[in-house]
Amino acid sequence: MPLDVVLFILRLVSSLLLLGLLVSLFVIMWWDFRSIALPPVTGRRVYGQLVRVENVDGQHMKTGIQHELLPLTSLGRSPTNSVVVEDTFASGDHALIAMRGGRWWLEDRGSRNGTLLNDIPVHGPMILTHGDIIGIGAVKLRLELLDDYTTKEQRIL
């Protein structure tokens, strides 16, 4: 085989490989762009919420401030917490709400002023139920749990 034919075949193969590389890069960039442009998935599971309440004439009234309940929800004054409690009596890492064994638990994280559950001091992990009132300083949060199969869209409806 003459040298000119071998060089032509090598140029042709290298050109095809380069073209294949460019096409694959374009396809990857297109998929990446489409994944960013698509709306986010909102069907994640919602467990419930913590609703801030105030005591008015012996009744707990909603203030309109609410926080989504996560499987591990930290409460405290530090901005790194899931729920930031803006109260001078709240510690930086005050309390923790966690889902364990299919039940919700409340733990005080060694806070200086303590945590209350339905006006009872929390000294160890305590089980939470729907409607419980968690007290951190002057802040009161009512636990509103949703059923096991509720999604975010269903909660909005």
N, C-alpha and C positions, 0 to 999 in steps of 0.2 A: 504494500500500500504506500503510495507516495506521501511524502511529508506534508504537502499542502492539504491533502484530504484529511490526515490525522489532525492537523491544526484546526481545520474547519470544523471537524466533529467535536473537538475539545471546546472551541468557542461556542458552538451551538449548545452543547451540554451545560457549560457554565452560564450561558444566557438564560437557558430554561430554568436552571437552579436559582438564579437571581430573581427571575420573574416569579417563581414559586414562593420564594422568601417574601417578596413584596406583597403578593396576593395574600399569603397567610398573615402577615402583619396587618394588612388592611382589614381582613376578616376579624382578627382579634380586637383591633381598635373599634370596629363597628359594634361587636358584641358588648364591649365595655361601655361604649357610648349609650347603647340601647338600655343596658342595665341601670345606668344612672338616670336616664330620661324617663324610665317607667315609674309610676307612682309607688310609694313604699307600701309594703304589705301591712295592713292594719288589723288583720285577723288574729293577733296574738291574744292569749288568754288574759282576762282581767279577773283578779281575785276579789276586788272590792276597793274600798277607799277609806281614808281617814278624813273625817269632816270636823273642822274646828267649830266648837260650840261655845256659847256663853250662857251662864246661869241667869235667867231672867224670871223673877217671881217663882223660883223653885223649878222652873222648866229649862231644859237644855235646848236653846234655840241655835239654829245654824247661822254662821256668819258669812257663808258663801265661799270660804277658803276650804279647798279640799285637795287631797294628795292621793295619787294612785297607790294602792297597796301592792308591794312587790313580794316575791317569796322570801326575800331577806330585806327588811326595811329598817334602816337605822334612823334614830331620832336624836337630835341634839342641836347645840348652837353652832357647831362647825359647819361651814359651807360644803364640806365633803359628805354630809349625811344625806340620805334619801329624802328625809323631811327635816327642814331647818326650822328649829323652834326658836323664835326670837323673843327670848325671855332671859333676864339676868340671872334667874335661879336655875336655868338649864346648863348642864355641863356640855363641854364640847362633844363628847361621845356619851350621851345620857342613857338611852335605852335601845332595845333591839326587839323587833317583832319578826318571828321566823316561822315558816311552815315546816313542821317536823311530824312525820308519821300521820299525815292527813289532818293534823290539828294546828291551830295557830297558838304560838307561845309568846309571852311578853317577859323580857328579862331586863332588870336594871343593870346597867354596865358600871356599877360602882360609883354612881353619881353622888355628889356631896349632899344634895337636898332630897334625893330619893325620887321614886316614881310611884304614882298612885294608880290603882285599878279599881274603879268604882268606889273611890275614897278610902281604899284599903292599901296600906304601904306594901310594896312589892319587895320581898326579901329573897326570893328565889324565882325560878321560872314558874309562870302561872299560865294556865290555859285561857285563851280568849274566846268569846262568843259574840255573835252579832249584837250590836247595841251597847257593848261595853264602853265605858268612858275611861280614857287614859289621861292622867293628870301629870303635867310636868310644869312645876311652878304655877303660874296663873293660867297657863295654856291648857285647855281641855280639848281632847280629840275623841270623837265617837267613831267606833269601828263599825263600818257597814260592809258586811260580807255579801258576795253574790253567789249564786248557785254554781256548781262545778263546771257547767258547760257554757257559761256566758262569755261571749267575745265582745270586743270593743264596739263593733257595729250594733250588736244587740242591746248593749247598755245605752247607746245614744237613742235608739228607738224607744 
